Amino acid sequence: TGPEGKVMVIGMGTSVYTLPVSAAALREVDLLGSFRYANTYPAAMEVLSTDSDEGLAFSKLITHQLDELDATEDALSMACKKEE
């Protein structure tokens, strides 16, 4: 994220992480975290709805869109596949 941006950490799988805290502090980045999913979605929606004039371009993070619930297995398979 850019200066004064927000980073959301959701569903952490382990209790210890190494983060560049001084770099985040120098850039005045907000770090939002949730160990479990309670109350995560409202905060995530707030971050995602931030005006794009602030430099947020979430569309660049989207590589695939699947419209059907039946495509769930394909989506998980793609997510686990490493790029060659």
Sequence and secondary structure as in RCSB ss.txt:
>XXXX:A:sequence
TGPEGKVMVIGMGTSVYTLPVSAAALREVDLLGSFRYANTYPAAMEVLSTDSDEGLAFSKLITHQLDELDATEDA
LSMACKKEE
>XXXX:A:secstr
  TT EEEEES SSS     HHHHHHTT EEEEESSSTTHHHHHHHHHTS GGGS  GGGG       GGGHHHH
HHHHH    
